[in-house]
Amino acid sequence: MILDKDSAWVDEVKLDEVIILPKLNFKNRDEFRDYLILKRKTKKVWPYARLASERFEILNQRLENIKSKRKKRKYTLIIQKYVEEEFTEELKKLTKTEGQILVKLIHRQTGETTFDLVKDLRSGWRAFWYNTTASFFNISLKEEYQPSTVKEDFYIEDILQREFQSGSLNKQAPKTDIQFLELMDKWQKDSLLLPPSARRSFGRY
């Protein structure tokens, strides 16, 4: 190491931790195609999930410093109006599948379902109405993110981790507990990813 023309021995150099993700293998081309479609949709809605998490965090922090219930309600309405004006038009452009992925990612980033978030910001009846309306479009606002038990959610997590590593998506820590390498091992053992003798690899994505 050279500092101002002086040199010194360095015993060790600390590097950032890098996780080498194993290559995904798929049962057939249809599954590979579905993964690529899911990847495109996940990348599209991820920024909205991050923003929703950030807004929710700010709201909670500020509400903790407001003692009056009336002032809390007033401030919540201000934030609600701001969020609706900021996101409504963009969210209307999402497909049904993209909307459901967003609901799952909001749960990943806030630790609460979209239904509960709406219930906190509005009223229980309004949250019920939102969920009922969304169900007409095959979207459940009560949907949770469960990569340990739901195959699609595991694939979403895999997509996120790979995009974080490549720098394609801005990383944000989840509020839900996710141990990705353990998930990968679990799904491999559960034969989601076929054993080597039966695999047909379509590359790393």
Secondary structure, DSSP 8 states (H G I E B T S, - for coil): -EETTEE---S--------------BSSHHHHHHHHHHHHHHHHHHHHHHHHHHHHHHHHHHHHT---HHHHHHHHHHHHHHHHHHHHHHHHTS-HHHHHHHHHHHHHHHSS-HHHHHHHHS-HHHHHHHHHHHHTTT--TT----TTT-HHHHHHHHHHHHHHHHTSS-----SS---HHHHHHHHHHTTSS--GGG-B-----
